[in-house]
Protein backbone atom coordinates (compact mmCIF):
# COMPACT_ATOMS: atom_id res chain seq x y z
CA UNK A 1 0.00 0.00 0.00
CA UNK A 2 0.98 3.58 -0.53
CA UNK A 3 -0.19 7.01 0.62
CA UNK A 4 -1.69 9.57 -1.74
CA UNK A 5 -3.49 12.91 -1.73
CA UNK A 6 -6.60 13.40 -3.88
CA UNK A 7 -6.12 16.44 -6.13
CA UNK A 8 -8.83 16.05 -8.79
CA UNK A 9 -11.44 13.99 -10.58
CA UNK A 10 -11.67 12.46 -14.04
CA UNK A 11 -14.91 12.85 -15.98
CA UNK A 12 -15.27 10.43 -18.87
CA UNK A 13 -18.47 10.16 -20.91
CA UNK A 14 -17.35 7.04 -22.78
CA UNK A 15 -15.65 4.19 -20.96
CA UNK A 16 -15.45 0.42 -20.79
CA UNK A 17 -18.64 -1.11 -19.40
CA UNK A 18 -16.96 -2.63 -16.34
CA UNK A 19 -15.79 0.81 -15.11
CA UNK A 20 -19.08 2.63 -15.70
CA UNK A 21 -20.40 4.07 -12.46
CA UNK A 22 -16.99 4.08 -10.78
CA UNK A 23 -15.35 7.37 -9.75
CA UNK A 24 -11.87 8.01 -11.06
CA UNK A 25 -9.75 10.40 -9.02
CA UNK A 26 -6.38 12.05 -9.65
CA UNK A 27 -3.97 11.32 -6.80
CA UNK A 28 -0.51 12.68 -5.96
CA UNK A 29 1.54 9.80 -4.57
CA UNK A 30 3.18 10.49 -1.18
CA UNK A 31 6.06 8.96 0.76
CA UNK A 32 5.81 7.57 4.31
CA UNK A 33 6.07 11.10 5.76
CA UNK A 34 3.27 12.27 3.44
CA UNK A 35 5.54 14.34 1.19
CA UNK A 36 4.85 14.29 -2.57
CA UNK A 37 7.16 12.02 -4.56
CA UNK A 38 6.48 13.70 -7.90
CA UNK A 39 4.14 11.07 -9.38
CA UNK A 40 0.47 11.56 -10.15
CA UNK A 41 -1.87 8.67 -10.94
CA UNK A 42 -5.52 8.00 -11.69
CA UNK A 43 -7.19 5.73 -9.13
CA UNK A 44 -10.55 4.03 -8.85
CA UNK A 45 -12.32 5.35 -5.75
CA UNK A 46 -13.89 2.68 -3.54
CA UNK A 47 -14.39 4.81 -0.40
CA UNK A 48 -15.95 8.11 -1.57
CA UNK A 49 -12.76 10.13 -1.07
CA UNK A 50 -12.80 13.91 -1.55
CA UNK A 51 -10.35 16.50 -2.82
CA UNK A 52 -7.48 17.01 -0.32
CA UNK A 53 -8.12 13.68 1.47
CA UNK A 54 -5.02 11.64 2.34
CA UNK A 55 -5.79 8.12 1.13
CA UNK A 56 -4.42 4.58 1.06
CA UNK A 57 -3.73 3.17 -2.39
CA UNK A 58 -3.43 -0.38 -3.69
CA UNK A 59 -1.92 -1.07 -7.06
CA UNK A 60 -1.55 -3.85 -9.61
CA UNK A 61 -3.63 -6.98 -8.99
CA UNK A 62 -4.37 -5.88 -5.41
CA UNK A 63 -6.38 -2.98 -6.83
CA UNK A 64 -8.85 -5.50 -8.24
CA UNK A 65 -9.50 -7.25 -4.92
CA UNK A 66 -12.15 -4.92 -3.47
CA UNK A 67 -15.88 -5.56 -3.69
CA UNK A 68 -16.23 -2.63 -6.15
CA UNK A 69 -13.23 -3.45 -8.35
CA UNK A 70 -13.38 -7.22 -8.69
CA UNK A 71 -13.05 -7.94 -12.39
CA UNK A 72 -12.59 -4.24 -13.23
CA UNK A 73 -9.79 -3.03 -15.49
CA UNK A 74 -7.92 -0.89 -12.97
CA UNK A 75 -4.31 -0.72 -11.84
CA UNK A 76 -4.85 1.61 -8.85
CA UNK A 77 -7.59 1.78 -6.23
CA UNK A 78 -8.25 4.04 -3.27
CA UNK A 79 -9.06 1.64 -0.42
CA UNK A 80 -9.01 3.91 2.64
CA UNK A 81 -9.18 7.49 3.88
CA UNK A 82 -6.39 8.20 6.38
CA UNK A 83 -7.39 9.65 9.77
CA UNK A 84 -3.99 9.66 11.49
CA UNK A 85 -0.41 8.60 10.87
CA UNK A 86 1.76 8.18 13.97
CA UNK A 87 5.04 6.68 15.04
CA UNK A 88 6.64 6.05 18.43
CA UNK A 89 8.23 9.51 18.29
CA UNK A 90 5.66 11.84 16.70
CA UNK A 91 2.38 12.30 14.88
CA UNK A 92 2.90 12.82 11.15
CA UNK A 93 -0.70 13.50 10.23
CA UNK A 94 -4.05 14.03 11.87
CA UNK A 95 -7.17 14.75 9.83
C-alpha positions as CSV (number, residue, x, y, z in Angstrom):
1,X,0.0,0.0,0.0
2,X,1.0,3.6,-0.5
3,X,-0.2,7.0,0.6
4,X,-1.7,9.6,-1.7
5,X,-3.5,12.9,-1.7
6,X,-6.6,13.4,-3.9
7,X,-6.1,16.4,-6.1
8,X,-8.8,16.1,-8.8
9,X,-11.4,14.0,-10.6
10,X,-11.7,12.5,-14.0
11,X,-14.9,12.8,-16.0
12,X,-15.3,10.4,-18.9
13,X,-18.5,10.2,-20.9
14,X,-17.3,7.0,-22.8
15,X,-15.6,4.2,-21.0
16,X,-15.5,0.4,-20.8
17,X,-18.6,-1.1,-19.4
18,X,-17.0,-2.6,-16.3
19,X,-15.8,0.8,-15.1
20,X,-19.1,2.6,-15.7
21,X,-20.4,4.1,-12.5
22,X,-17.0,4.1,-10.8
23,X,-15.3,7.4,-9.8
24,X,-11.9,8.0,-11.1
25,X,-9.7,10.4,-9.0
26,X,-6.4,12.0,-9.7
27,X,-4.0,11.3,-6.8
28,X,-0.5,12.7,-6.0
29,X,1.5,9.8,-4.6
30,X,3.2,10.5,-1.2
31,X,6.1,9.0,0.8
32,X,5.8,7.6,4.3
33,X,6.1,11.1,5.8
34,X,3.3,12.3,3.4
35,X,5.5,14.3,1.2
36,X,4.8,14.3,-2.6
37,X,7.2,12.0,-4.6
38,X,6.5,13.7,-7.9
39,X,4.1,11.1,-9.4
40,X,0.5,11.6,-10.2
41,X,-1.9,8.7,-10.9
42,X,-5.5,8.0,-11.7
43,X,-7.2,5.7,-9.1
44,X,-10.6,4.0,-8.9
45,X,-12.3,5.4,-5.8
46,X,-13.9,2.7,-3.5
47,X,-14.4,4.8,-0.4
48,X,-15.9,8.1,-1.6
49,X,-12.8,10.1,-1.1
50,X,-12.8,13.9,-1.5
51,X,-10.4,16.5,-2.8
52,X,-7.5,17.0,-0.3
53,X,-8.1,13.7,1.5
54,X,-5.0,11.6,2.3
55,X,-5.8,8.1,1.1
56,X,-4.4,4.6,1.1
57,X,-3.7,3.2,-2.4
58,X,-3.4,-0.4,-3.7
59,X,-1.9,-1.1,-7.1
60,X,-1.5,-3.8,-9.6
61,X,-3.6,-7.0,-9.0
62,X,-4.4,-5.9,-5.4
63,X,-6.4,-3.0,-6.8
64,X,-8.8,-5.5,-8.2
65,X,-9.5,-7.3,-4.9
66,X,-12.2,-4.9,-3.5
67,X,-15.9,-5.6,-3.7
68,X,-16.2,-2.6,-6.2
69,X,-13.2,-3.4,-8.3
70,X,-13.4,-7.2,-8.7
71,X,-13.1,-7.9,-12.4
72,X,-12.6,-4.2,-13.2
73,X,-9.8,-3.0,-15.5
74,X,-7.9,-0.9,-13.0
75,X,-4.3,-0.7,-11.8
76,X,-4.8,1.6,-8.8
77,X,-7.6,1.8,-6.2
78,X,-8.2,4.0,-3.3
79,X,-9.1,1.6,-0.4
80,X,-9.0,3.9,2.6
81,X,-9.2,7.5,3.9
82,X,-6.4,8.2,6.4
83,X,-7.4,9.6,9.8
84,X,-4.0,9.7,11.5
85,X,-0.4,8.6,10.9
86,X,1.8,8.2,14.0
87,X,5.0,6.7,15.0
88,X,6.6,6.0,18.4
89,X,8.2,9.5,18.3
90,X,5.7,11.8,16.7
91,X,2.4,12.3,14.9
92,X,2.9,12.8,11.1
93,X,-0.7,13.5,10.2
94,X,-4.0,14.0,11.9
95,X,-7.2,14.8,9.8
